[in-house]
Amino acid sequence: MSLQGKVWRYGDNIDTDVIIPARYLNSFDPKELAEHCMVDIDESFAKNVQEGDIMVGGKNFGCGSSREHAPVAIKASGIPVIIAADFARIFYRNGINIGLPLLEIGDDVEKISAGDELRVDTETGKIENLTTGDVFQAHPLPGFVQEIAEAGGLINYIKEKGAL
Protein backbone atom coordinates (compact mmCIF):
# COMPACT_ATOMS: atom_id res chain seq x y z
CA MET A 1 0.00 0.00 0.00
CA SER A 2 1.46 3.34 -1.05
CA LEU A 3 0.54 6.39 1.02
CA GLN A 4 1.48 10.05 0.86
CA GLY A 5 0.77 12.85 3.31
CA LYS A 6 1.87 15.70 5.54
CA VAL A 7 3.58 14.91 8.85
CA TRP A 8 2.17 15.53 12.30
CA ARG A 9 5.28 15.09 14.49
CA TYR A 10 5.34 14.12 18.16
CA GLY A 11 8.15 13.21 20.56
CA ASP A 12 9.12 10.32 22.81
CA ASN A 13 6.85 8.48 25.25
CA ILE A 14 3.54 9.67 23.83
CA ASP A 15 1.15 7.64 25.95
CA THR A 16 -2.39 6.51 25.30
CA ASP A 17 -3.71 9.01 27.87
CA VAL A 18 -2.33 11.82 25.71
CA ILE A 19 -3.58 10.26 22.47
CA ILE A 20 -7.15 10.02 23.81
CA PRO A 21 -7.64 11.35 27.35
CA ALA A 22 -9.66 9.16 29.73
CA ARG A 23 -12.42 11.78 30.05
CA TYR A 24 -13.46 10.96 26.46
CA LEU A 25 -13.58 7.18 26.86
CA ASN A 26 -17.32 7.11 27.45
CA SER A 27 -17.75 6.72 23.69
CA PHE A 28 -16.84 3.88 21.35
CA ASP A 29 -17.74 5.92 18.25
CA PRO A 30 -14.51 6.32 16.24
CA LYS A 31 -15.49 9.74 14.81
CA GLU A 32 -16.29 11.08 18.28
CA LEU A 33 -12.95 9.78 19.58
CA ALA A 34 -11.21 11.46 16.63
CA GLU A 35 -12.65 14.82 17.69
CA HIS A 36 -10.59 14.58 20.89
CA CYS A 37 -7.47 12.89 19.54
CA MET A 38 -4.22 14.47 20.82
CA VAL A 39 -6.19 17.32 22.46
CA ASP A 40 -4.02 17.49 25.59
CA ILE A 41 -0.75 17.77 23.65
CA ASP A 42 -1.85 19.46 20.41
CA GLU A 43 -5.18 21.29 20.35
CA SER A 44 -4.79 21.96 16.63
CA PHE A 45 -4.58 18.31 15.60
CA ALA A 46 -8.26 17.26 15.56
CA LYS A 47 -9.32 20.52 13.90
CA ASN A 48 -6.66 20.54 11.19
CA VAL A 49 -5.63 16.96 10.40
CA GLN A 50 -6.44 15.96 6.83
CA GLU A 51 -7.35 12.53 5.48
CA GLY A 52 -4.07 10.87 4.49
CA ASP A 53 -1.79 12.89 6.79
CA ILE A 54 0.90 10.82 8.52
CA MET A 55 1.68 10.72 12.24
CA VAL A 56 5.33 10.43 13.28
CA GLY A 57 6.42 9.80 16.86
CA GLY A 58 9.64 9.19 18.72
CA LYS A 59 10.57 6.34 21.04
CA ASN A 60 8.00 4.24 22.91
CA PHE A 61 5.01 5.68 21.05
CA GLY A 62 1.70 4.48 22.51
CA CYS A 63 2.99 3.56 25.96
CA GLY A 64 0.69 3.53 28.97
CA SER A 65 -2.64 1.77 29.25
CA SER A 66 -3.69 -0.87 26.77
CA ARG A 67 -6.80 0.95 25.57
CA GLU A 68 -7.66 0.21 21.97
CA HIS A 69 -9.35 3.63 21.82
CA ALA A 70 -5.96 5.27 21.15
CA PRO A 71 -5.17 3.75 17.73
CA VAL A 72 -8.89 3.90 16.85
CA ALA A 73 -8.92 7.68 17.50
CA ILE A 74 -5.82 8.17 15.35
CA LYS A 75 -7.14 6.06 12.48
CA ALA A 76 -10.56 7.74 12.62
CA SER A 77 -8.75 11.10 12.35
CA GLY A 78 -7.74 10.08 8.83
CA ILE A 79 -4.19 8.95 9.63
CA PRO A 80 -3.46 5.83 7.50
CA VAL A 81 -0.02 4.99 8.99
CA ILE A 82 2.12 5.87 12.01
CA ILE A 83 5.91 5.96 11.85
CA ALA A 84 8.00 6.01 15.03
CA ALA A 85 11.41 5.13 16.39
CA ASP A 86 9.60 2.27 18.13
CA PHE A 87 6.20 1.48 19.62
CA ALA A 88 4.97 0.17 22.93
CA ARG A 89 4.15 -3.48 22.21
CA ILE A 90 0.48 -3.40 23.25
CA PHE A 91 -0.13 -0.29 21.12
CA TYR A 92 1.59 -2.01 18.22
CA ARG A 93 -0.68 -5.03 18.58
CA ASN A 94 -3.79 -2.86 18.92
CA GLY A 95 -2.76 -1.00 15.75
CA ILE A 96 -2.60 -4.29 13.86
CA ASN A 97 -5.94 -5.38 15.33
CA ILE A 98 -7.72 -2.30 13.94
CA GLY A 99 -5.86 -2.29 10.61
CA LEU A 100 -3.56 0.69 11.25
CA PRO A 101 -0.07 0.10 9.81
CA LEU A 102 2.81 0.99 12.16
CA LEU A 103 6.40 1.29 10.93
CA GLU A 104 9.53 1.50 13.09
CA ILE A 105 12.62 3.33 11.83
CA GLY A 106 14.74 3.84 14.94
CA ASP A 107 16.82 7.00 15.20
CA ASP A 108 16.10 7.96 11.57
CA VAL A 109 12.80 9.34 12.88
CA GLU A 110 14.79 12.39 14.08
CA LYS A 111 15.26 13.38 10.42
CA ILE A 112 11.50 13.90 9.95
CA SER A 113 9.88 17.20 10.95
CA ALA A 114 6.32 18.42 11.34
CA GLY A 115 4.94 19.54 7.99
CA ASP A 116 7.28 17.38 5.89
CA GLU A 117 5.64 15.47 3.04
CA LEU A 118 6.23 11.71 3.13
CA ARG A 119 5.59 8.87 0.70
CA VAL A 120 5.30 5.52 2.48
CA ASP A 121 5.17 2.04 0.98
CA THR A 122 3.95 -0.34 3.68
CA GLU A 123 4.71 -3.39 1.51
CA THR A 124 8.41 -2.61 1.14
CA GLY A 125 8.91 -0.41 4.23
CA LYS A 126 10.38 2.39 2.09
CA ILE A 127 9.75 5.89 3.43
CA GLU A 128 10.65 8.89 1.29
CA ASN A 129 10.77 12.38 2.75
CA LEU A 130 9.71 14.39 -0.28
CA THR A 131 10.60 17.63 1.54
CA THR A 132 14.24 16.78 2.33
CA GLY A 133 15.00 13.98 -0.14
CA ASP A 134 15.91 11.56 2.67
CA VAL A 135 14.95 7.91 2.24
CA PHE A 136 14.45 5.54 5.19
CA GLN A 137 13.90 1.82 5.41
CA ALA A 138 11.51 0.30 7.93
CA HIS A 139 10.88 -3.39 8.25
CA PRO A 140 8.05 -4.04 5.79
CA LEU A 141 4.80 -5.29 7.24
CA PRO A 142 4.44 -9.06 6.95
CA GLY A 143 1.98 -10.13 4.26
CA PHE A 144 -0.78 -11.18 6.66
CA VAL A 145 -0.49 -7.85 8.55
CA GLN A 146 -0.87 -6.00 5.25
CA GLU A 147 -3.96 -8.11 4.55
CA ILE A 148 -5.37 -7.20 7.98
CA ALA A 149 -4.77 -3.50 7.25
CA GLU A 150 -6.37 -3.76 3.81
CA ALA A 151 -9.39 -5.54 5.35
CA GLY A 152 -9.81 -2.69 7.85
CA GLY A 153 -8.81 -4.72 10.90
CA LEU A 154 -8.53 -8.19 12.35
CA ILE A 155 -12.28 -8.82 12.71
CA ASN A 156 -12.93 -7.96 9.04
CA TYR A 157 -9.92 -10.05 8.01
CA ILE A 158 -11.26 -13.08 9.87
CA LYS A 159 -14.73 -12.55 8.39
CA GLU A 160 -13.24 -12.40 4.88
CA LYS A 161 -11.41 -15.67 5.54
CA GLY A 162 -14.73 -17.25 6.53
CA ALA A 163 -13.66 -18.06 10.07
CA LEU A 164 -16.51 -16.10 11.71
C-alpha positions in Angstrom: 0.0 0.0 0.0 1.5 3.3 -1.1 0.5 6.4 1.0 1.5 10.0 0.9 0.8 12.8 3.3 1.9 15.7 5.5 3.6 14.9 8.8 2.2 15.5 12.3 5.3 15.1 14.5 5.3 14.1 18.2 8.2 13.2 20.6 9.1 10.3 22.8 6.9 8.5 25.3 3.5 9.7 23.8 1.2 7.6 26.0 -2.4 6.5 25.3 -3.7 9.0 27.9 -2.3 11.8 25.7 -3.6 10.3 22.5 -7.2 10.0 23.8 -7.6 11.3 27.4 -9.7 9.2 29.7 -12.4 11.8 30.0 -13.5 11.0 26.5 -13.6 7.2 26.9 -17.3 7.1 27.4 -17.8 6.7 23.7 -16.8 3.9 21.3 -17.7 5.9 18.3 -14.5 6.3 16.2 -15.5 9.7 14.8 -16.3 11.1 18.3 -13.0 9.8 19.6 -11.2 11.5 16.6 -12.7 14.8 17.7 -10.6 14.6 20.9 -7.5 12.9 19.5 -4.2 14.5 20.8 -6.2 17.3 22.5 -4.0 17.5 25.6 -0.8 17.8 23.6 -1.9 19.5 20.4 -5.2 21.3 20.4 -4.8 22.0 16.6 -4.6 18.3 15.6 -8.3 17.3 15.6 -9.3 20.5 13.9 -6.7 20.5 11.2 -5.6 17.0 10.4 -6.4 16.0 6.8 -7.4 12.5 5.5 -4.1 10.9 4.5 -1.8 12.9 6.8 0.9 10.8 8.5 1.7 10.7 12.2 5.3 10.4 13.3 6.4 9.8 16.9 9.6 9.2 18.7 10.6 6.3 21.0 8.0 4.2 22.9 5.0 5.7 21.0 1.7 4.5 22.5 3.0 3.6 26.0 0.7 3.5 29.0 -2.6 1.8 29.2 -3.7 -0.9 26.8 -6.8 1.0 25.6 -7.7 0.2 22.0 -9.4 3.6 21.8 -6.0 5.3 21.2 -5.2 3.8 17.7 -8.9 3.9 16.9 -8.9 7.7 17.5 -5.8 8.2 15.4 -7.1 6.1 12.5 -10.6 7.7 12.6 -8.8 11.1 12.3 -7.7 10.1 8.8 -4.2 8.9 9.6 -3.5 5.8 7.5 0.0 5.0 9.0 2.1 5.9 12.0 5.9 6.0 11.8 8.0 6.0 15.0 11.4 5.1 16.4 9.6 2.3 18.1 6.2 1.5 19.6 5.0 0.2 22.9 4.2 -3.5 22.2 0.5 -3.4 23.2 -0.1 -0.3 21.1 1.6 -2.0 18.2 -0.7 -5.0 18.6 -3.8 -2.9 18.9 -2.8 -1.0 15.8 -2.6 -4.3 13.9 -5.9 -5.4 15.3 -7.7 -2.3 13.9 -5.9 -2.3 10.6 -3.6 0.7 11.3 -0.1 0.1 9.8 2.8 1.0 12.2 6.4 1.3 10.9 9.5 1.5 13.1 12.6 3.3 11.8 14.7 3.8 14.9 16.8 7.0 15.2 16.1 8.0 11.6 12.8 9.3 12.9 14.8 12.4 14.1 15.3 13.4 10.4 11.5 13.9 10.0 9.9 17.2 10.9 6.3 18.4 11.3 4.9 19.5 8.0 7.3 17.4 5.9 5.6 15.5 3.0 6.2 11.7 3.1 5.6 8.9 0.7 5.3 5.5 2.5 5.2 2.0 1.0 4.0 -0.3 3.7 4.7 -3.4 1.5 8.4 -2.6 1.1 8.9 -0.4 4.2 10.4 2.4 2.1 9.8 5.9 3.4 10.7 8.9 1.3 10.8 12.4 2.8 9.7 14.4 -0.3 10.6 17.6 1.5 14.2 16.8 2.3 15.0 14.0 -0.1 15.9 11.6 2.7 14.9 7.9 2.2 14.4 5.5 5.2 13.9 1.8 5.4 11.5 0.3 7.9 10.9 -3.4 8.3 8.1 -4.0 5.8 4.8 -5.3 7.2 4.4 -9.1 6.9 2.0 -10.1 4.3 -0.8 -11.2 6.7 -0.5 -7.8 8.6 -0.9 -6.0 5.2 -4.0 -8.1 4.5 -5.4 -7.2 8.0 -4.8 -3.5 7.3 -6.4 -3.8 3.8 -9.4 -5.5 5.3 -9.8 -2.7 7.9 -8.8 -4.7 10.9 -8.5 -8.2 12.4 -12.3 -8.8 12.7 -12.9 -8.0 9.0 -9.9 -10.0 8.0 -11.3 -13.1 9.9 -14.7 -12.6 8.4 -13.2 -12.4 4.9 -11.4 -15.7 5.5 -14.7 -17.3 6.5 -13.7 -18.1 10.1 -16.5 -16.1 11.7 
